[in-house]
Amino acid sequence: MEFVKLALILGFTYLATQFHGDIDLRRLGVLFGLSGLPIVLVLLQPDLGTALVSVAITFCLLVAAGVKGRYLVLLGVGAVLLATLVLTSGMLDDYQKDRLTVFVNQEDARDLETSRGEAYNLEQSKLAIGSGGLRGTGLFEGPQTRSNRVPEQHTDFIFSVVAAALGILGAGALLAAYSAIVWRVWRTAQLARDDAGTMICLGVLALFVFQIFQNVGMTMGIMPITGIPLPFLSYGGSSTIMAFIAMGLVLNVHMRRFR
């Protein structure tokens, strides 16, 4: 699933650059079909997290391709209607619906004696982050993380481990490092010698920004819980390889900026 994101960026970029910024409704339909097909297939897996990342990438690339504002508004309305259809249909599994319900009704998740599943996971994650304080409890010394109360702490909830072990200072340093990466990708997009390089960089930028915000946000309860890894930090072979390939594409664009 991870490599679908890269395929979407490269495929969309190749097709959009053939239009040379002249995108009418027919060409917009072609671009939308190119990005919409993998998103629907990913949803059918079901993999809501990857689908959301793909939607963010698609919207960013549509803007970069020069799609007119009125078309973007129509696509936004269509996206809202589609999201409503997905949520009200049987496309999502029960555990995915539970994640959205917990996000909306977080006050009900505070009773740890009655909380189950996703509600328990979210509450333990927030307790772990709060236990870190300013400087943290020390590496591998977090009360929630050491006792394995935080679920999936090596993948989806790894940010809560960092915050518990290193505190606000350590978590802030991690976010600062991510900000530096995002800035350099944005700067490379500005320096790219052609539209293809710019769009590749912006696609990678959308990928990283959304995944970082979503992953960190869900551990703190400000975003719904989805199975999205934290780039370069979460355990997982395909996710790590995808992130390094994405950065390799950006570095390639930067290397060729003056040629």
C-alpha positions as a printed NumPy array, in Angstrom:
array([[  0.   ,   0.   ,   0.   ],
       [  2.831,   2.393,   0.774],
       [  4.157,   2.367,  -2.789],
       [  0.741,   3.386,  -4.136],
       [  1.504,   6.88 ,  -2.851],
       [  4.691,   7.135,  -4.893],
       [  2.993,   5.656,  -7.957],
       [  0.244,   8.262,  -7.615],
       [  2.759,  11.126,  -7.446],
       [  4.784,   9.943, -10.437],
       [  1.804,   8.957, -12.584],
       [ -0.079,  12.174, -11.907],
       [  3.034,  14.273, -12.573],
       [  3.749,  12.564, -15.888],
       [  0.178,  13.012, -17.124],
       [ -0.254,  16.589, -15.864],
       [  2.968,  17.79 , -17.485],
       [  1.688,  16.535, -20.861],
       [ -1.177,  19.035, -20.584],
       [  1.202,  21.998, -20.085],
       [ -1.12 ,  23.738, -17.6  ],
       [ -4.072,  23.724, -20.035],
       [ -6.531,  21.629, -18.03 ],
       [-10.152,  21.648, -19.146],
       [-12.954,  19.465, -17.813],
       [-12.003,  16.495, -19.978],
       [ -8.378,  16.564, -18.892],
       [ -9.43 ,  17.132, -15.299],
       [-11.583,  14.021, -15.557],
       [ -8.584,  12.043, -16.789],
       [ -6.439,  13.262, -13.88 ],
       [ -9.212,  12.608, -11.402],
       [ -9.748,   9.121, -12.799],
       [ -6.019,   8.375, -12.541],
       [ -5.968,   9.323,  -8.851],
       [ -9.483,   8.163,  -7.988],
       [ -9.051,   4.548,  -9.085],
       [ -6.237,   3.669,  -6.632],
       [ -8.011,   5.559,  -3.841],
       [-11.175,   3.495,  -4.317],
       [ -9.17 ,   0.252,  -4.519],
       [ -7.321,   1.144,  -1.3  ],
       [-10.618,   1.892,   0.45 ],
       [-11.897,  -1.533,  -0.549],
       [ -8.954,  -3.237,   1.211],
       [ -9.972,  -1.49 ,   3.577],
       [ -7.19 ,   1.007,   4.339],
       [ -8.662,   4.347,   5.328],
       [ -5.311,   5.881,   6.327],
       [ -3.595,   5.362,   2.981],
       [ -6.725,   6.566,   1.179],
       [ -6.69 ,   9.818,   3.166],
       [ -3.024,  10.39 ,   2.366],
       [ -3.74 ,   9.781,  -1.32 ],
       [ -6.575,  12.322,  -1.243],
       [ -4.25 ,  14.942,   0.282],
       [ -1.594,  14.232,  -2.36 ],
       [ -4.159,  14.455,  -5.17 ],
       [ -5.538,  17.801,  -4.01 ],
       [ -2.044,  19.287,  -3.69 ],
       [ -1.069,  18.059,  -7.163],
       [ -4.288,  19.408,  -8.678],
       [ -3.428,  22.845,  -7.307],
       [  0.158,  22.533,  -8.565],
       [ -1.077,  21.48 , -12.007],
       [ -2.972,  24.748, -12.371],
       [ -6.548,  23.487, -12.046],
       [ -8.992,  26.394, -11.894],
       [-10.461,  27.386,  -8.555],
       [-14.062,  26.649,  -9.502],
       [-13.116,  23.108, -10.437],
       [-11.381,  22.655,  -7.103],
       [-14.502,  23.836,  -5.297],
       [-16.619,  21.317,  -7.217],
       [-14.142,  18.568,  -6.381],
       [-14.243,  19.606,  -2.725],
       [-18.027,  19.342,  -2.66 ],
       [-17.791,  15.963,  -4.377],
       [-15.228,  14.793,  -1.827],
       [-17.557,  15.743,   1.037],
       [-20.438,  13.869,  -0.567],
       [-18.228,  10.849,  -1.189],
       [-16.982,  10.884,   2.416],
       [-20.581,  11.008,   3.635],
       [-21.443,   8.048,   1.414],
       [-18.472,   6.045,   2.683],
       [-19.292,   6.742,   6.328],
       [-22.962,   5.855,   5.966],
       [-22.406,   2.752,   3.838],
       [-20.95 ,  -0.591,   4.808],
       [-17.595,   0.124,   3.168],
       [-15.808,   0.729,   6.484],
       [-15.177,  -2.042,   8.978],
       [-16.528,  -1.78 ,  12.515],
       [-13.119,  -0.936,  13.992],
       [-12.76 ,   2.004,  11.584],
       [-16.173,   3.336,  12.563],
       [-15.197,   2.949,  16.223],
       [-12.102,   5.081,  15.627],
       [-14.192,   7.92 ,  14.202],
       [-16.751,   7.596,  16.991],
       [-14.027,   7.798,  19.656],
       [-12.565,  10.906,  18.005],
       [-15.929,  12.687,  18.038],
       [-16.892,  11.559,  21.571],
       [-13.596,  11.68 ,  23.436],
       [-15.225,  12.681,  26.71 ],
       [-16.786,   9.219,  26.882],
       [-13.323,   7.631,  26.645],
       [-12.051,   9.028,  29.936],
       [-13.603,   6.29 ,  32.079],
       [-10.814,   3.717,  31.816],
       [-12.831,   1.07 ,  33.646],
       [-15.456,   0.975,  30.919],
       [-13.394,   2.04 ,  27.886],
       [-12.629,  -0.6  ,  25.306],
       [-10.732,  -0.845,  22.059],
       [ -9.95 ,   2.432,  20.372],
       [-11.172,   4.535,  23.319],
       [ -8.725,   2.784,  25.641],
       [ -5.899,   3.154,  23.124],
       [ -6.428,   6.889,  22.724],
       [ -6.664,   7.49 ,  26.463],
       [ -3.452,   5.566,  27.175],
       [ -1.656,   7.481,  24.431],
       [ -2.663,  10.834,  25.924],
       [ -1.647,   9.686,  29.401],
       [  1.762,   8.628,  28.073],
       [  2.327,  12.01 ,  26.403],
       [  1.262,  13.839,  29.567],
       [  3.534,  11.734,  31.778],
       [  6.635,  12.97 ,  29.94 ],
       [  6.446,  16.504,  31.303],
       [  9.163,  18.894,  30.187],
       [ 12.215,  16.611,  30.07 ],
       [ 10.629,  13.174,  29.954],
       [ 10.884,  10.117,  32.158],
       [ 13.975,   8.733,  30.425],
       [ 14.478,   6.282,  27.6  ],
       [ 12.27 ,   3.187,  28.019],
       [ 11.058,   4.49 ,  31.384],
       [  7.579,   5.796,  30.479],
       [  4.955,   4.234,  32.794],
       [  2.416,   3.617,  30.028],
       [  4.94 ,   2.57 ,  27.408],
       [  7.097,   0.339,  29.633],
       [  4.054,  -1.613,  30.777],
       [  2.836,  -1.925,  27.17 ],
       [ -0.382,  -0.084,  27.927],
       [  0.08 ,   2.053,  24.818],
       [ -0.942,  -0.042,  21.798],
       [  1.171,  -0.321,  18.656],
       [  3.822,   1.882,  20.255],
       [  6.461,   0.832,  17.725],
       [  4.297,   1.856,  14.748],
       [  1.14 ,   4.   ,  14.866],
       [  1.58 ,   5.419,  18.387],
       [  5.34 ,   5.836,  18.398],
       [  5.096,   9.599,  18.976],
       [  3.605,   8.959,  22.423],
       [  6.748,   6.936,  23.264],
       [  8.982,   9.837,  22.229],
       [  6.932,  12.334,  24.223],
       [  6.905,  10.113,  27.319],
       [ 10.631,   9.322,  27.198],
       [ 11.994,  12.719,  26.127],
       [  9.229,  15.085,  27.224],
       [  8.118,  18.276,  25.53 ],
       [ 11.707,  19.168,  24.679],
       [ 12.388,  15.887,  22.898],
       [  9.047,  15.841,  21.106],
       [  9.586,  19.459,  20.085],
       [ 13.044,  18.609,  18.733],
       [ 11.543,  15.788,  16.672],
       [  8.898,  18.104,  15.227],
       [ 11.595,  20.702,  14.519],
       [ 13.559,  18.081,  12.564],
       [ 10.451,  17.251,  10.558],
       [  9.889,  20.967,   9.943],
       [ 13.416,  21.257,   8.547],
       [ 12.762,  18.369,   6.159],
       [  9.469,  19.9  ,   5.036],
       [ 11.141,  23.277,   4.475],
       [ 13.918,  21.755,   2.379],
       [ 11.389,  19.863,   0.233],
       [  9.433,  23.094,  -0.263],
       [ 12.617,  24.961,  -1.146],
       [ 13.588,  22.283,  -3.659],
       [ 10.16 ,  22.625,  -5.274],
       [ 10.857,  26.338,  -5.726],
       [ 14.279,  25.687,  -7.251],
       [ 13.181,  22.909,  -9.627],
       [ 14.059,  23.6  , -13.244],
       [ 10.763,  22.284, -14.683],
       [  7.129,  21.656, -13.772],
       [  7.699,  17.921, -13.34 ],
       [ 10.315,  18.489, -10.633],
       [  8.094,  20.993,  -8.87 ],
       [  5.104,  18.656,  -8.865],
       [  7.136,  15.697,  -7.611],
       [  8.437,  17.768,  -4.712],
       [  4.983,  19.12 ,  -3.879],
       [  3.534,  15.61 ,  -3.962],
       [  6.203,  14.388,  -1.538],
       [  5.615,  17.492,   0.583],
       [  1.882,  16.741,   0.822],
       [  2.657,  13.124,   1.692],
       [  4.987,  13.99 ,   4.569],
       [  2.988,  16.922,   5.953],
       [ -0.276,  14.975,   6.068],
       [  1.271,  11.821,   7.528],
       [  3.162,  13.726,  10.224],
       [  0.153,  15.854,  11.185],
       [ -2.214,  12.891,  11.143],
       [  0.056,  10.542,  13.095],
       [  1.03 ,  13.07 ,  15.758],
       [ -2.502,  14.458,  15.93 ],
       [ -4.155,  11.096,  16.487],
       [ -1.907,  10.329,  19.475],
       [ -3.104,  13.552,  21.104],
       [ -6.759,  13.194,  20.157],
       [ -6.951,  16.06 ,  17.671],
       [ -7.239,  13.74 ,  14.634],
       [ -9.068,  10.441,  14.115],
       [ -7.075,   7.274,  14.718],
       [ -5.877,   5.765,  11.449],
       [ -3.118,   3.305,  10.644],
       [ -0.681,   5.902,   9.305],
       [  3.01 ,   5.502,  10.242],
       [  5.272,   8.346,  11.291],
       [  7.855,   8.823,   8.487],
       [ 11.412,   7.611,   9.229],
       [ 10.443,   6.647,  12.785],
       [  7.679,   4.041,  12.81 ],
       [  8.713,   0.407,  12.462],
       [  7.901,  -1.11 ,   9.078],
       [  9.906,  -2.059,   6.022],
       [  7.676,  -0.811,   3.204],
       [  6.935,   2.494,   4.956],
       [ 10.617,   3.212,   5.589],
       [ 11.667,   2.262,   2.065],
       [  8.894,   4.426,   0.596],
       [  9.971,   7.43 ,   2.678],
       [ 13.598,   7.126,   1.586],
       [ 12.621,   6.701,  -2.068],
       [ 10.466,   9.826,  -1.794],
       [ 13.386,  11.781,  -0.366],
       [ 15.606,  10.346,  -3.092],
       [ 13.264,  11.796,  -5.711],
       [ 13.47 ,  15.199,  -4.046],
       [ 17.268,  15.026,  -3.882],
       [ 17.367,  14.108,  -7.561],
       [ 15.306,  17.189,  -8.419],
       [ 17.61 ,  19.332,  -6.278],
       [ 20.737,  17.879,  -7.892],
       [ 19.476,  18.742, -11.399],
       [ 18.146,  22.208, -10.587],
       [ 20.863,  24.038, -12.631],
       [ 21.152,  21.649, -15.586]])
